[in-house]
Amino acid sequence: MLSITDFTCTVQDKLICSGASLQSRPGQVTVLLGASGSGKTRLLKGITGLTNELTGSFSWQGELVTSPLYHVIHMGMLFQNNALLDGLTVGENLRLAAPVNDRELADDLNRLGLAELGARYPGELSEGMKRRIALLRAGLGKPDLICLDEPLAGLDATAREQVIQLVVRWQQAGSCIILSTHLLTGLDQLTACYYAIAGGVLLGEYADVAAVKRAVPGLLRESDEI
Amino acid sequence: MLAGGRLESPPGGWIEQFGQEVVTAGCLLRHGLSLRLRPGELLYHVYLFGTRSLPLVMIASIFAGAVSAWQASYQFQGHIPAYYLGTAVFKAVIIEVAPVMTAMIIAGRVGAAISAEIATMKFTEQLDALTIMRIPVVAAVGLPRVLALWLSMPFLLVFADLSGLLGGYLTSVSFLGSSPASFWQEIPAHFHLHDIGAGFIKAQVFAILIGIVATSAGFSADRSSAGVGKATVRSFVTAVLYILVANFITAVLLF
């Protein structure tokens, strides 16, 4: 379990948020819910250790963590720009994350409706295809923690459903998952806890979307509920 | 400057930039020794940097050799017999013109491209993705490029030497009144293997400098399209400066 307590977010010497805490438990998806520009990506990158804007007391499985989190645990991350390496094929991109064999790779791609794409380069694919491949890469090799930045953005209904099913699978496999989104579609299929975020400030932990709506109605009016 | 194995942008200034380049070189060396390079990727970059640069290097060298012959002929007038023209062109091309000219072209054509590519990878979070996967970013992205540049350089230099000599020869014979035989006449008597070796040593030093400067500029670029542009400019300007300084230092050490 990942636990961050008393964390402080400082951007360009300006204090954005302080004293908040966040937990990510195995088998449960931690959903960061907020409108576009609310600071979800900043928070995710701070949690991973990619930026040093977030400080606080990090602990993993009860042990205090002092290095960037990606140094300490096996992580996977879906980035907002997908971040697939242009010079590598889809298969090579995926094998960077974990040493999977051809059969496993084909099965994984097939599950997301992306069969036969292993030898293609990211530049030859649509944004939706790239999104799903980047998502697949984030979860390959059973990472301890999977961070997903807007995994549903830019996808059609079928692809969103495939993505949700993949996240459910990872969740059932016992990975800790932190998912940021401004979309509510399919979230009801996840075993999740919710954190509302606005203006870079983490507003609190909620049991379900309805609780978020009750507590922070303005937040969800700005969000896309389709 | 080096946070969690990742390079952060220096606040600015030459000293910080130089420090960034030293750190990049250190990362390349430290992780490079243990990194498993993919031969296919290395060959691809050798093709991209070496083979694809060849026409430009050859054309530039022909004209550089031609100018060397013209200027030598002008300097010789009334003082030195014309049959030494071939020797002067040979020495100038082999020792100075070809290595420096090739390095300048590679700094512009390849160095700037490396910087732009790495800066774009940073801008589009590809380097962050590698970092999350605990892949040593500087070595994994920079090393194949620097190594390919280093491997391409001798190959390019051979063609630059031959093209420079051809340019000098054609100019001497066509415009400066030399006969084909007199152009080559004195070269064997003044031929030193050391001269050719020095040219190659220089070129290899330049290749390493271009590679380190280019990768460093890319890794420390700002995460914006303007940052990509600035990285390419920084890469070329710094590399050219370093080439000229290194040219002087190697001349002092080798001759």
Interface residues (C-beta under 8 A of the other chain):
Chain A: K45 T48 G49 L50 N52 S67 P68 Y70 H71 M75 G76 M77 F79 Q80 N81 A83 L84 L85 D86 G87 L96 A97 R137
Chain B: A3 G4 R6 E41 M121 T124 E125 Q126 D128 A129 L130 T131 I132 M133 R134 I135
